[in-house]
């Protein structure tokens, strides 16, 4: 598996110092826009092997007595039930999860802000739900004058029309489930109100990617472009920084496009003309200084670009992204000189499907294969059958290998399998009888109560976290949910494993 290439502890030390230094520039009040994922940042963990996906939360814990968090969510994302892909939950549910995660760690939740609010019914219901649980909720409508009229934006009719969010701590982290949630507008609105009250508050941006002091075409930065291909982010040289300091740094197109207006707004709010001279100036990102093995992160980032290619290909097949996203990542793969087959589990999964086809073993006439790479680099495969999905066969085979259980020994008893088949067909009326991965793991846990071998196999499921998996098909909901819980890095071919249009 990937060798370690990142020192989380060194990064945490440097990032802590950078935030403290930034806070010293202002009157003990700093609003920090947190880009990316506040918790469970699996993209960063994949491209920077050794990166703790919860390092931002650990950072906040260091400032526990000084920090509070504002969570933004765009009303339109609530209305259309936008999904956070790595968890498979909607953005509004992710806000609830984030509140729970922060509260468990003793970090203060200042408020939730519903941005670009226009009385959308789903947003109104979400607001009531939070308020019933004692969470402070504010609504911000579209800012009058935005984006062209800075005089109106910085006025009682612009940011002044938003309610002031009451905060008590010197560091206010503004975060969101995903991009386009209104974090920047919320920070600037708060700055306006603070300065109107005579508080010299400041603004900074904590964006993990792209990494400002790495080359533009470094695979780590290219992987960021691949991750955001659906929203069209492109990495560019920060020409503002180059002109101001004669130093080449990297930023992305949206920040560069917005900077002239942002600079005018900040000047009008603060009365200071030299607060920031470039988008790079605004950032507090010390990722580069945590990298200990450049080749390791290069290799890991190339693998992430391939994963994104498969992800967008499947999303396009499902109708959730445009073809341009797939084409964009395809071009990035060409730049890096990598291809889909460079992912170690792709070819074995395809071969497993072909082997099933040759033997005539498949459910509904469809032949599916799956492959998993263990931590010691061994490859395990699985095929679908009338009894099991390919994902189920794969995981059963993988835990057998890890536990040293001979292939000929069955982990699931015939009685349990027949009982589940009866439940699915005769009680619930399912047409497809093969057990998906969720059902298979449930069956395995049941068998573990009376079968010591099955119990040993259950324990080995823990060792699959972080392993690479590829399927020759788009997984069913039960397979995808189970893979997500196991914590594997899943990719799949943009093909369907069943002729049925509806799957439960």
N, C-alpha and C positions, 0 to 999 in steps of 0.2 A: 504494500500500500504506500501512499505518499509519505515521504520522509518529512519530518518537522522542518519548517522554514520560517517560523515566526515565534518571537518571544513575547508572550502576552504580558508578563510582569514588567518588562522594560517599557513596553508601550503604555501600560497603565500608569507607570511613574511619570513618563514624559507628558502624557495627556493631562494628568492631574496638574502638573506644574504649568502647562500652557493655559489652562482655564483660570488658575489663580492669578497668573500674570495679566491675563486679559481683564479680569475683574478689577484689578488695581487701577485700570485706566478710567474707571467710572466711579460714581458716588455710591459704592456698595450696592449696586443694583444692575444685574446683567441678565438680559434675555438671550438664551441660547437656542437657536433653531436646530433641533436634532434631525438630520436627514437619515434615510435608511431605517433599519429596524432597531428599535430600542432594546428589544429582547429577542433571543433566538435568531440572531443574524447568521443564518446558515450560509448565505452567499459568501460573506466574509470568511467564514470558517472553511469553506471549500477552496477558495482561491488563496488563502493564507494558512496552510496547514500548521496547526499549533495555536491558531487564534481561538480564544474562548468566545463562543457565540453570545454569551451573556456578559461580556466585558463592560458594555455601557452601563448595565445595571450595577455591576461591581463599582464602577466609577461613581455612580450616583450614591451608592452606599457610603463611599468615602466622604461625601458632602452631605450626608443625611440630615444634619442639623442646620444646613445652610440652603437646602434646595427644596423646591416644590415643582410639581409638574402640571402643565396645561396640555390637555389632549385635544387636538383638532380633528374634525371629521367633516368632509364635504357633504352637504345635504343630498346632493345628487347621487353620491355613492351609496347612501342609505336607501334611497328610493329605488335604485336599479339593482340593489343587492350585490354590489361588487365583492368579489371573492379574493381573499388573501391565499394565494396558491399553496404556499408551504404548509399552511394549517388546514386548508380546505374549508375555512369559515368566512362569513361575510365580514366586511369592515366594521359594522356596528357591533357584531359579536366579538371582534378582536379588541374593540375599545373596552368592552366589559372584561375580557380576559386580562388586558393590560392593567386595568384598575385593580383587579385581584392580585396580579403579580407584584405590582408596586406596593400595595397595601401589606402583603405578606412580608415584604422586606422593610416595612416601617418607613416608606418614602411617602411624603405628603402629596395628595392629589389636590391641586388648587381648584381646578374646574375642567369641564368639558365644554368646548366651543363648537357649535354647529355652524359651519361657514357657508356663505352664499345661500343662506336660508331664505326660502320663499314660500313658507307655509306648506311645504310638501307633506302630505298626510303621513308617510312613513317616518319622516324626520320629527314631526310633532309627536307621534306615538313614542319614538325613541327618547325624546326629551322628557316626556311624562314618566316613562319607565325609570330613567335615571333619577329624576327628582323624587320619585316614590321611595327610592333606596337611599336618599339623603345626599346625592351627588349634586353639586352646584353646576347648573347648565346655563350657558350664555348663547345667544344667537347673534351672528353677524350677517347682515345682508350684503349684497354686492356694494363695493365702495364707489360712491358717486365721484365721477371724474376720472376713474381709473380706465386706461393706463396713461392717458396723454396729459391730463390737466393736473399738474402737481399742486397748483395753488388751491384747487378744490379738494384734492385728496387730503392735503394737510390743512384742514379747516373744520369747523363745527359741522359742516354738511358732509364731510368725508369721514375720516377716522373718528371725528368727534361724534358722529351719529351712532357709533358702536358703544355699547355699555362698557364702562371701565371694569375690568376683571380685578377684583381685590386680591392682592398677593401680599404675603408677609415675610417671605424669605429673600435673602439677597440674590440668590441664583434661581432663575425661573427657566426651566427646561420646557420648550414647546415642541411636542412631538405629534405623530399621527400614524395611522395604520399603513399609509402609503403616500405616494406622490400626489400633488394636486389637491391636498387637503386644506390648504390655507394657512400653513404655519407662518410663512413670511408676513402675510397680511396681518395675522394676529400679533406677531411681534411688533410690527410697526405701529399698529393701532395702540398697543400698550405703551410704546415709547412716546407716542403723542400725548396720551393721557398723563403719563408720568411727568413729562416736561411741563405740561400745563399746570401740574401741581408743584412745580419747582424741584423735582427730583431729576438729577442728571444721570438717567439710566442709559445703559449701553446695549448694543446688539452684537452678537457673534454667531457664526454658523459652524456647526459640527457635522461635516459631511465626510463619511469614510471614503467614498469613491466619487470621482476619480482621484487618484493620489497626486497632489499638486506638484510634488518634487520628484516624480518619476517620469521617465520618457513618455511622450504622447502615445507611442505605439507599443509600450510595454504590455505584455499579455494581461497583467493585472488591470490596467486601464481599458484594454480591449474587452476584457470580460465584463466590465461595467457597461460598455456600449451594448454588448450582447444581452445583458440582463434587462436593459431598458429599450430594446429594439421596438417594442410595441408602442412606446410613447415618443420615439424618435430622438432620444438624446444622442448627441455627438460630442466627443471630446475635441477640444480645440486649445491652441496656445492662448493664454490670457494676454492679449495684446495691451491691455491697460497696465498690467504688471510689467510687461516688457518695456513699455514706454517710460514708466515711472522709475523703474529700478534697474533696467537693462538686464533682467533675469528672466529666463524662460521657465514658465510654470504652466501647469495644465488645469483647465477648468472645463465645464461643459456649456453647451450652447445656450441653454435657458438662462443661466446665471450671467453669461456675457451679454446676452441681449437685454436683460433686465437691468444691468448695472447702471447705465447712465440715468435712468429714471430713479432707481433706488438711491443713487448718490444725491440727486436733487432732493428727494424726499427726506433723507437723513439730514441734509444740510438745513432744510426748512424746519424740521422738528427740533434739532439740537442747536442750530445757530453756529455750528462748526463746519468749516469748509474743507478741512484736511483730515477728517476722521478716518476714512478709508480711501485709498487711491486705486484699488483694484478689487475684483471679486476674491482673489487669493488672499488679500489683506484681511478679509472678513473671517476667514476660516481659522479653526484651531484643530488641525489634523496632523497627528504625529505618527501615522501608520508606518511611513517609510522607515522610521527609526526602530521599529520592532522587527523588521525583516532580518533574519540571520542567514538565510540561504536563498540567494536570488534564483538559482536554477530550480529549486524546489517549488517556489511560488510561480515561476514561469510554467513549469510542467502542470501544476495544479490548475492554473488559470486557463491553459489550453483545453484541459479536460472540461472545465466549466463551460467554455464556449460551445463545445460539442454537446454537452447536456442541454444548453439553451436551444441549440438547433433542433434537437429532438422535441423539446417542450413546445416550442413555437409551431413545429410541424404538426404536432397533435392538436394544439389549440386551433390551428387553421382548419384542420379536418373537422373539428367540433364546432367551428363557426365563431370562435370567440376572439380571434385576431385576424388582421388582414394579411394577405400573402406577402406584402412588403416586409413584414417583420421576419418571415422565414428567409426571404431573399437577402435581407440585410445581414442576418447572422451567417448565411452562406458565404457572403463576401468577406466577412470577418474571418471565417475559417480559412478562406483562400489566402488572406493576408498572413495568417499564422502558419500556413502550409500544413494544416491538419485536415483530416477527413473523418466521417462518422466511424469508420472501422478502426480508427486509432483508439477508440474506447474499448477496453479489453473485453467487456462482456457482450459486445454487439454481435460479433461473428458467432460465438457459441450459442447465443439465443436463437439466431437465425438457423443455425445447423440443427438445433434441437427441434425446431418446428418442421424442418425438412425431414428429419428422422421420423417424427410422428406421422407425417404424411406418407412416407414410404411404407410404414407399418400399418397404415390405415387406422390409426388410433386417434380419434378426435370426437369432440362433442358437437352435434349439429352439423357434422361435415366440415368443421373448421379446425385447422391444425395450428396450435399455439405452442411456442417455446419460451423458455425463460432461462436466464443465466445469472449467477451471483459470484462475485469474487470475494473470497474470505480474506481476512487480514494477513494471512501468510501467503497470499496471492494464488492459492488454489482456486480453480473454477469449478463450480457445481451447476448442473443444469436440471431442468424439469420440463415435462410436457403435459399437455392437458389430456383428459380421458373422460369417460362417462361418469367417473366418480369424483374427479378433482379438476379444478382449474390448474393451469400451468403454474401460476403463482403458488398454489397450495403444494403441488408436487415439489416445486423448487425449495420451499422452506423446510418441508419434511426431509428432503434429501440433505439439505445444508446442516440441519441439526444432527442428523445421523452421522455425517462426516465429522462434525465437531465433537460429538460424544463417542466416536469410535464404534457406533452401532452397525453391525453388518446390514447390507442392503436388503437381504432377504427377510429381515425381521420387521413385522408390521407394528407401527406405533399406535394406530387406531384400531379399536376392536370392531369386528363385523357388526355387533349389536348396536354400537353407537352410530356407525355409518348408516345402518338400515333405519334406525330410529329417526335420524335427521332427514333421511330421504323421505320417510313417511310423513314427517312434519311438513316438509317443503311441498311435496306433491299432493297428498291427500287432505291435509289440514289447511295449508296456506294457498294451495292452488298454483304453485310455481310451475313453469314449463321446463326450466332448466334445473336439473337435479344435481349437477356437479357442485361440490362444495367450494365456495370462494375462500379466500385466505382468512377472513374474519371467522367464518364458520369452522374452518379447519383448526384454527388455534383454540377456539372454544372447545371443540371436540377433543383436541390433544390435552387440554387442561382437565377435562372430565376423566379421560382415560388415566391421567397421571395420579388420580386418587387411589387407584387399585393396581397400577402397573408401574413399578420402579423405573423401568426403562423409559417409559413415556415421561415420567417425572424428571429424569435426567435430561431428556430432550427439551423439556420446557425451560429448564435453567439455561440451556445453551442459546436460547433466543436472545438473551442479553448481548451475546457476543456478535450479533449481526449489526448492531448500531454502527453507522458510518460505512458499511460495506456498499459496494457498487452493484446495482441490479439493472438488468435490461430485459424487457419483454418484447416479443415479436408482434405485439398488438397493444391497443389501448386498454388499460385495465378496467374491470368492472368497479363500481363504487366500493364493494366489499373488499376487493383486492387493494385498491388504492388507499383506503382508510387504514387497512392493516399495515401496509408498507410504511405509511406515514408514522404510525405508532411504533413500529420497529426501528425507525430512524435511519432507514437506508437511503442511499442516493439513487433514486429511480429514474430511468428513462425508458421510452418505449417507441416502437415504430408507429407511424400514423395509419394504422390499420385496425379494423374492428375484429374482435374475437367471436362475434356472434352475428347472425343475420337479423336478430331482433333489434328493433329501434328503441325499445324501452327496456331498461335494466334497473332492478331494485338493488 
